């Protein structure tokens, strides 16, 4: 499928995201069989901290970090996923610590930071406030990760930023909440298909917590 068609498909599924493609509890149950890619936005952050650009990935004082609320949110998601016996395969994150920490707390394991998931707003306040999905190169990099099938019987988790999600799936996806996941069903050679959105509270509700 050429790039134009792929972009059209991405925008179509983002447009459907307001009314998820499937019932959320059923979608969460289907994750037990594996074969999905979940694209998380990192959980809640401390807005009193600001990113410094160019990014200094080893300097925690130059990055916005998770708040205690964000850490609790990630732990709760991770606990529910464990209770629901949802198999986790590879976990890729942005290189910024708030995404790395989210990925570790959700998955309970080490993660793989990659450039493709690192904040494409380049620390721009305007980009964070009003993501337009204008960075086609960044969007394509995210979609390549989404389209790659997980190892058999597992799901891949990606942890990134709302600008990258809008770049990948269209500007309507810029309303993604902190800790929310866009879920895609993968196949062999075709692009992954949008399956729905899972909000942080949905995990605990399904786990009966």
N, C-alpha and C positions, 0 to 999 in steps of 0.2 A: 504494500500500500504506500503510495507516495506521501510526502510530507503534508501536502495540502489536505489530503483525505484524512490523514491522522489527526491533524489539527481540528478538522470538522467533527470527527468522532469525539475528540476530547471535549470540545465545546458542547456538543450535544449531550454527553453524559453529565457534564457539569450543570447544564441547564435542567436536567432531570433531578438534580441533587436535592432540590427543595421538597420533592415528593419521592422519597427513596424508592429504588427499583424493587425492593422487597421489604417485607415486614422485618423490623429490627430484631426481635427475638429469634425469628427463624434464621436471619442472616448470621447472627452470633452462633447459633447451633450448627450451621453449615460450616463454620470455620474449623470444627473438630475434624473434618475430613482432610484439611489442608488444601493447597492449591490457590491460595489467595495472597494478595499483597495489600497490606494495610499501610496507608500513608497518614501518619499522625502529625498534627501540629504539636510542638512542645507544649507542656502544661504551663500554668500561670507563673508569671515572672514579677520581679520587683521593679516597678516602673521608676523608682528613684535612681536606679542605676542606668547608665547609658553606654551603648557600644561606642568604641573608638575605631575610626577607620583611617588607614587600612587596619583590618582586623589583626589583633595580636592574640593568637589562639592559646598561648601559654600564660597569658596575663589575665587572671580572673578579675582584676580591678578594672580592666578595659572592656568588660563585657557585661551585658545585662544577665543576671542570674535568675534561677528559679526562686520564687518566694517559698515560705514554708507551706502556704496553701498549695502551690504547684507541686512541691515534693509529696505532700499528702495525697494529692489527686493522682499522681503517677503511681504511688504505692497502692492506692485503692484499685486502680485499673489493673495493675499487675497481680494483686491478690485475687481479684475476680477471674482474671484470665487463667490463673493457676487452678482455682477451684472448678472452673468450667472445663478443665483438661484440654485447652486449646493448644495445639502443638506449635511451637515457635522454632523457626529455622534461623536463617541469617537475620541479623539486626544491623541496619545501616543508619547512620545519623549524620547530621550536619557536623562540622568541625567546631562549632560553638558549644560551650560547656552546657548551656541550658538544654540543648537537644541531646547531648551525650548523657547527661544526668537523667533526663526523661527516659531515654532508651534503656539505661541500666536499671532504673527503678521499675519500669514496666516489665522488662524481660527477665530480670534477675541474673543477668549475665553480662559479659564484656560485649562491647559493640564495635562496629567498624566505621569510623568517621570518614566521610568522603566529600570531595569538593562539590559534587553534583547536588548535594542536599544543603550546602551552606548558604546562608541568607543572601538571596540575590538582590536585595534592596541596597546592598553595600552601605548599610548603616544609615540610610536616608530616612529621616523622619517622615517625609512626604510619601516615600515608597511604602513604609510600614502602615501609615494611616489610610492610604488609598491605593492598594495594589491594583494594577490594571492588567496584569498578565501580559505585559509588553515585552518581556525578555524571552524571545523565542528560543535562543540557545540554551538558557537555563531550563526552560520548560521541556525541551527535547531531552535534556540530560536526565530529568526526573522520569519522564515517560519511558525511557530506555530501561531504567531500573524497575518500573512498574510492569513492563511487558515481559521481563525475564521470569520464566516459571520457577517457583521454589523447588527445593529438593522434595522428593516424593513424601507425601504425608505431613508436610510442614507448611507454615505460612511465613512469608517474609514481612518484617516490620521495617518501615522507613520512618524516621523522625526528622522533620524539617520545619520550615517557617511558612507563614501564610503567603508571603510573596512568591515563594517557589511553587506553592500549591496553585496559586492563581496563574503563574506562568505556565504550569503544566496542563491545567484543566479549564482555563478561561476565567475571566474577571469575576463571574458570578460565584466562583469558588472562593473568592476573597473574604466571604463571610464566615469562613471556617473558625470555629471556636478553639480556644486553648484546650488541648487534650483530645480534641475530636479527631476521628479517623475517617478517611475516605477509603472504601474497600473496593478492590478490583479482583475479578475472577480471571485467572490467567488460562491460556491455552498454549498449544504448541507454537505455531508460527504466526498466528494472528495477534493483533493488539489486545491487551487485557480489556475486559468489559466491566463497566461500572456496575457495582452490585448494591451500593447504598452507603449511608453515612451512619457512624456510631458515635454518639455523644458520650462523654465520660460517665454520666449517671446510668447510661443504658447497661454497662457491664455489671455493675452492682445489682441493678434491678433484675437482670437475667439470672444472676447467681443467687438471688433471694436474700440479699444482705441489706 
